[in-house]
């Protein structure tokens, strides 16, 4: 879903869009280095026993279900802009739906993978945290069980060009159609010039196929989650 607006006095339209993704949420080991990054966003210094942190693939350069993809510079900008951005549910803009916050993000290249159009696979992997509380217990359990794993990002994008001819979209001179095959390659919209980051959400059906929570984690660390919650509830943390 998206809306178009005018950016200042420019005639070029830009897009507030929700780009979704299916993959896994990966729990992180909350090391002292990770805590240092997390506590930049907290009022009270949190300890490892008070925090659940996880990795999440925000977006990548694969063609998504909307027949669109981010270019490399857009992904690099997203990695910068989404640090500090809150996570919610289904893009519902309400404080009561805030569930986690991103404390670090990286632009990552995987030379072992190729996109459907033959490019090296690239993505943005963020690290997010939430406090371990009774209120968050069910959500943490759902993340670890792989129930809550698909995510979607909401951001502002100025550039939208045709992958075949490079024309601005919508363009008067461009007659190519998204999804159609030209010279053996699928026509799609290339998204560039990301100008703002709004939020990221857990969703049921994402647009981007590989976005979500990644799966590897330290088993021993999370086996103690019940003890952590119990300790906080009893006021011993």
C-alpha positions in Angstrom: 0.0 0.0 0.0 1.3 3.5 -0.7 0.3 7.1 -1.1 1.9 9.7 -3.4 2.8 13.2 -2.3 4.7 16.1 -3.6 8.2 16.7 -2.2 8.6 20.4 -1.7 8.3 22.3 -5.1 9.5 19.3 -7.1 7.3 17.8 -9.8 8.6 14.4 -8.9 6.3 12.2 -6.8 7.5 10.2 -3.9 6.1 7.2 -2.2 5.4 6.2 1.3 5.3 2.5 1.1 5.2 -0.6 3.1 7.6 -3.2 1.7 7.2 -6.6 3.3 9.4 -9.6 3.6 9.3 -13.3 4.6 12.3 -14.9 6.4 13.2 -15.6 10.0 13.8 -13.5 13.1 17.1 -14.5 14.6 17.6 -14.2 18.4 20.9 -12.5 19.3 23.2 -13.3 22.3 23.1 -10.1 24.4 26.8 -9.4 24.8 28.3 -6.4 26.6 28.9 -4.9 23.2 25.3 -5.3 22.2 24.1 -3.9 25.5 26.2 -0.8 24.9 24.4 -0.2 21.7 21.0 -1.0 23.2 21.4 1.3 26.2 21.9 4.3 23.9 18.1 4.1 23.4 17.1 3.4 27.0 16.4 5.7 30.0 17.5 3.0 32.5 20.6 0.9 31.8 19.4 -2.6 31.0 21.2 -5.8 31.8 21.4 -8.9 29.7 18.8 -10.6 31.9 16.3 -7.8 31.1 16.6 -7.8 27.3 15.5 -10.0 24.4 17.3 -9.1 21.2 17.0 -10.5 17.7 18.1 -10.1 14.1 15.6 -9.2 11.4 16.0 -8.9 7.6 14.2 -5.6 6.8 14.5 -5.7 3.0 16.6 -6.8 0.1 17.3 -6.3 -3.6 15.1 -9.1 -4.8 12.0 -8.4 -6.9 9.1 -8.5 -4.5 5.4 -9.3 -4.8 4.7 -5.8 -5.9 7.2 -6.3 -8.8 9.5 -3.8 -7.2 13.0 -3.9 -5.7 15.4 -1.5 -3.8 18.7 -0.6 -5.5 22.0 -0.8 -3.5 22.1 2.8 -2.4 18.5 2.6 -1.2 19.4 -0.4 1.0 22.5 1.4 2.4 20.3 4.4 3.3 17.7 2.2 4.9 20.4 0.6 7.1 21.3 4.1 8.3 17.8 5.5 8.7 16.2 2.6 10.5 18.5 2.6 13.5 16.4 3.8 16.4 13.1 3.1 14.6 10.3 1.3 16.5 8.6 -1.9 15.5 4.8 -2.3 15.6 2.1 -4.6 14.3 0.4 -4.3 10.9 1.6 -0.7 10.4 -0.9 0.5 13.0 0.4 3.9 14.1 -0.3 3.7 17.8 2.0 3.8 20.8 0.3 0.9 22.3 1.4 -1.3 19.4 5.1 -0.5 19.8 6.9 -3.8 20.4 10.6 -3.4 19.8 13.3 -0.9 18.6 16.2 -1.3 16.2 19.5 -0.5 17.8 21.8 -1.5 14.9 21.5 -2.3 11.1 23.9 -3.4 8.4 24.0 -3.5 4.6 25.0 -7.1 3.8 26.2 -8.8 0.6 26.0 -12.5 0.1 28.1 -13.6 -2.8 26.8 -17.2 -2.5 23.3 -16.1 -3.5 21.9 -14.6 -6.7 18.6 -12.7 -7.2 16.1 -13.8 -9.8 17.6 -11.3 -12.3 21.2 -12.5 -11.7 22.6 -9.9 -9.3 24.5 -10.6 -6.1 22.0 -10.9 -3.2 22.1 -7.9 -0.8 19.9 -7.1 2.2 19.6 -5.0 5.3 19.9 -7.0 8.6 18.8 -5.1 11.7 19.2 -6.0 15.3 16.2 -5.1 17.6 15.5 -5.4 21.3 12.6 -5.5 23.7 12.4 -5.7 27.5 11.7 -9.1 29.0 8.4 -8.6 30.8 5.2 -10.5 31.5 3.5 -8.4 28.8 6.2 -9.4 26.2 6.4 -13.0 27.2 3.9 -14.3 24.6 5.5 -12.2 21.8 9.0 -13.5 22.6 7.6 -17.1 22.6 6.0 -16.5 19.2 9.2 -15.1 17.8 11.2 -18.1 19.0 8.6 -20.5 17.7 8.7 -18.9 14.3 5.1 -17.6 14.4 6.0 -13.9 14.4 8.6 -13.8 11.6 7.4 -11.8 8.6 8.1 -8.1 8.6 7.4 -5.0 6.5 9.2 -1.7 6.4 7.5 1.7 5.9 9.6 4.4 4.3 9.6 7.3 1.9 11.1 6.8 -1.6 11.6 9.4 -4.3 13.0 7.4 -7.1 10.9 4.9 -9.1 12.4 3.8 -12.5 11.7 1.2 -15.1 14.2 -1.7 -14.9 14.1 -2.0 -18.7 14.6 1.5 -20.0 15.4 3.5 -16.8 12.5 6.0 -17.3 11.0 7.6 -14.3 7.7 6.0 -13.3 5.0 6.8 -14.1 6.6 7.9 -17.3 4.9 9.1 -20.5 7.6 7.5 -22.8 7.8 4.2 -21.0 5.6 1.5 -22.5 7.0 -1.4 -20.5 4.7 -3.3 -18.1 5.7 -4.6 -14.7 5.8 -8.4 -14.7 6.2 -8.7 -18.4 9.4 -10.3 -19.8 11.7 -8.3 -22.0 14.9 -9.8 -23.5 14.6 -12.7 -21.0 14.2 -10.5 -17.9 11.2 -9.5 -15.9 10.3 -5.8 -16.0 10.0 -4.3 -12.5 10.2 -0.9 -10.7 13.6 0.0 -9.2 13.2 2.0 -6.0 15.9 4.5 -5.0 16.5 7.7 -3.1 15.0 6.7 0.3 14.3 9.9 2.2 12.8 8.8 5.5 12.1 5.8 7.7 8.8 5.5 9.5 8.4 2.1 11.1 8.7 -1.6 10.6 6.0 -4.1 11.4 5.3 -7.7 12.1 2.8 -8.7 9.3 0.9 -11.8 8.2 1.6 -11.5 4.4 4.7 -9.6 3.4 5.4 -8.1 0.0 9.1 -8.9 0.1 9.5 -12.6 0.2 12.7 -12.9 2.3 12.2 -10.3 5.0 11.8 -11.4 8.5 13.4 -12.7 11.6 16.5 -14.9 11.1 16.8 -18.2 12.8 20.2 -19.0 14.4 20.6 -18.3 18.2 22.4 -19.4 21.3 20.2 -22.1 22.8 21.6 -21.9 26.3 20.9 -18.2 26.5 17.2 -18.6 25.7 16.7 -21.6 27.9 17.0 -19.2 30.8 14.3 -16.9 29.5 11.7 -18.2 32.0 14.1 -17.6 34.9 14.7 -14.1 33.6 11.0 -13.3 33.5 10.4 -14.8 36.9 13.3 -12.8 38.4 11.9 -9.5 37.0 8.4 -10.3 38.2 9.7 -10.9 41.8 11.8 -7.8 41.7 15.2 -9.5 41.9 16.6 -8.2 38.5 
